[in-house]
């Protein structure tokens, strides 16, 4: 896989995601979504837009091992976060639930767990969702697994860091990919906690790849 493509992957994840543009980094703001024209035609809503996007969530997902690598089933691990039955009260909750959300193509959850200071964050959520659907959900790759290190405290109790790596396997779609080839995405993610609610979200990440000679180079400065 060429370096440019690897950077694009890194930039989009444990983004954006970001794992890894962390999963990544796009300019904050974005274009304004066009509203529907014509008499009696309501403008599109985020809900209606998201309903048109496919997910990769299996019908029996609750009974399957959770993608995040825990020893639990998806139904008892990341699913409650994705269904908004639980909140991310730890940095590891954000990391693992976002990884599973990328694997299962849960676009709204990826947006909802992105901090407003993150480069991936967009005020225009409809445009943001469309961008993720088009090029931000790693449709050409299979999610093989994630390995995460311990949380490292930040400058105060509302900041934390986790270094992790994700393995992605090419599906063989496109001329630049070799089916079955794997890429390791490495990232040091920064998380911020809302001091009022105690809920954590993804704020930024330093992304590296397993490219010879560039192992210590940050690809999304």
C-alpha positions in Angstrom: 0.0 0.0 0.0 1.4 3.4 -0.9 2.2 5.9 1.8 -0.5 8.4 0.7 -3.2 5.8 1.2 -1.9 4.8 4.6 -2.0 8.4 5.7 -5.6 8.7 4.6 -6.5 5.6 6.6 -4.7 6.9 9.7 -6.2 10.3 9.3 -9.8 9.0 9.2 -9.8 6.7 12.2 -10.1 6.5 16.4 -11.7 9.6 14.3 -11.8 10.7 12.6 -12.5 8.4 13.3 -9.9 9.3 14.0 -7.7 5.4 14.2 -7.2 6.7 13.3 -8.2 12.2 9.0 -8.1 9.6 14.4 -9.5 8.5 13.9 -8.1 12.3 11.7 -8.1 15.6 10.7 -10.4 17.8 8.6 -10.9 21.5 8.8 -13.4 22.5 11.3 -16.6 24.0 10.0 -17.5 22.8 6.6 -20.0 23.7 3.9 -23.6 24.4 4.6 -26.0 21.7 3.6 -28.4 22.6 0.9 -32.0 22.6 2.0 -34.7 21.1 -0.3 -36.3 23.4 -2.7 -39.9 23.4 -3.7 -43.3 24.0 -2.1 -44.2 21.7 0.8 -40.9 19.8 0.7 -39.2 19.8 4.2 -35.4 20.2 4.4 -33.5 17.0 5.0 -32.8 16.1 8.7 -29.8 14.3 10.1 -32.1 11.4 11.1 -33.4 11.0 7.5 -29.9 11.3 6.1 -28.5 8.7 8.5 -31.3 6.3 7.8 -30.1 6.0 4.2 -26.6 4.9 5.1 -25.9 1.2 5.5 -24.3 -0.2 8.6 -22.2 -3.3 9.1 -24.0 -4.4 12.2 -24.9 -8.1 12.0 -28.4 -9.2 13.0 -27.0 -11.3 15.8 -24.4 -8.8 16.9 -25.4 -8.9 20.5 -24.4 -12.6 20.7 -21.0 -12.1 19.0 -17.7 -11.3 20.6 -17.3 -7.5 21.0 -15.1 -6.1 18.2 -13.2 -4.0 20.9 -11.4 -7.1 22.1 -12.9 -7.5 25.5 -13.9 -10.9 26.7 -17.6 -9.9 26.6 -20.2 -10.1 23.9 -21.1 -7.0 22.0 -24.5 -6.9 23.7 -23.0 -6.6 27.1 -19.9 -4.5 26.1 -20.1 -1.7 23.4 -23.8 -2.1 22.4 -25.1 -0.2 25.5 -22.9 2.8 24.5 -24.0 2.7 20.9 -27.7 2.6 22.0 -27.0 5.5 24.4 -28.0 3.4 27.4 -24.5 4.0 28.9 -22.2 7.0 28.8 -18.4 7.0 28.4 -17.2 7.6 31.9 -13.7 6.5 31.2 -11.2 7.1 28.4 -11.2 3.4 27.5 -15.0 3.5 27.1 -14.5 6.1 24.3 -11.7 4.3 22.6 -13.2 0.9 22.5 -16.8 2.0 21.7 -15.5 4.2 18.9 -13.4 1.3 17.4 -16.5 -0.9 17.5 -18.6 1.9 15.9 -16.1 2.2 13.1 -16.2 -1.5 12.5 -20.0 -1.6 12.5 -20.3 1.7 10.5 -22.3 3.6 13.2 -21.7 7.1 11.9 -23.8 9.0 14.4 -22.0 7.5 17.4 -18.6 8.5 15.9 -19.9 12.1 15.6 -21.4 12.1 19.0 -18.2 11.0 20.7 -16.0 13.6 19.0 -15.1 16.6 21.1 -16.0 20.0 19.7 -12.3 21.1 19.7 -11.3 18.1 17.5 -10.3 18.9 14.0 -12.8 16.3 12.8 -15.7 18.1 14.4 -18.2 19.8 12.1 -20.9 22.3 13.1 -22.9 21.1 10.1 -23.7 17.5 11.2 -25.5 16.6 8.0 -22.5 17.5 5.8 -20.2 15.7 8.4 -22.3 12.6 8.3 -22.2 12.6 4.5 -18.5 13.0 4.4 -18.0 10.1 6.9 -20.4 7.9 4.8 -18.5 8.7 1.6 -14.9 8.3 2.7 -14.5 8.0 6.5 -15.7 4.5 7.5 -13.0 2.3 6.0 -15.3 0.5 3.7 -12.3 -1.1 1.8 -10.9 -2.7 5.0 -11.7 -5.3 7.5 -11.1 -4.5 11.2 -8.8 -7.2 12.5 -8.3 -6.0 16.1 -7.2 -3.3 18.5 -4.5 -3.3 21.2 -4.6 -0.5 23.7 -2.1 0.5 26.4 -3.0 2.0 29.8 -4.4 5.5 30.3 -1.9 8.2 30.9 -3.2 11.2 32.9 -3.1 14.6 31.3 -2.5 18.0 32.9 -5.6 17.7 35.0 -8.4 15.2 35.8 -10.3 16.2 32.7 -7.6 15.1 30.2 -6.2 11.7 29.4 -4.2 9.9 26.8 -4.1 6.3 25.4 -1.7 4.8 22.9 -3.1 2.0 20.8 -2.7 0.3 17.5 -5.3 -1.1 15.1 -4.9 -3.7 12.4 -6.7 -3.3 9.2 -6.9 -5.9 6.4 -7.5 -4.8 2.8 -10.6 -6.3 1.1 -8.9 -6.0 -2.3 -11.2 -3.2 -3.6 -9.3 -0.7 -5.8 -6.1 -0.7 -7.7 -3.8 0.3 -4.8 -4.8 -2.5 -2.5 -3.7 -6.1 -2.3 -6.4 -8.3 -0.9 -5.4 -9.6 2.5 -2.6 -7.2 3.1 -2.6 -5.7 6.6 -1.8 -2.2 7.8 -1.0 -1.3 11.4 -2.3 2.1 12.5 -0.7 3.5 15.6 -2.1 6.4 17.5 -1.7 8.4 20.7 -5.2 9.7 21.4 -6.2 12.6 23.6 -9.5 12.5 25.4 -11.3 15.3 27.3 -13.9 15.0 30.0 -16.9 17.3 30.5 -16.4 18.6 34.1 -20.1 18.9 34.5 -21.3 15.5 33.3 -18.1 13.5 33.7 -18.5 12.2 30.1 -15.3 11.7 28.0 -15.0 12.3 24.3 -12.2 12.0 21.6 -10.3 15.3 21.1 -7.2 14.5 19.0 -4.6 12.0 18.1 -1.0 11.7 16.9 -1.0 9.1 14.1 1.9 6.9 13.0 2.1 3.9 10.6 4.3 0.8 10.1 6.2 2.4 7.2 9.9 1.6 7.2 11.8 4.7 8.2 8.7 6.6 9.3 7.8 4.7 12.5 8.5 7.7 14.7 7.0 10.3 12.4 3.7 11.9 13.2 1.6 11.8 10.0 -1.1 14.3 11.0 0.8 17.2 12.7 
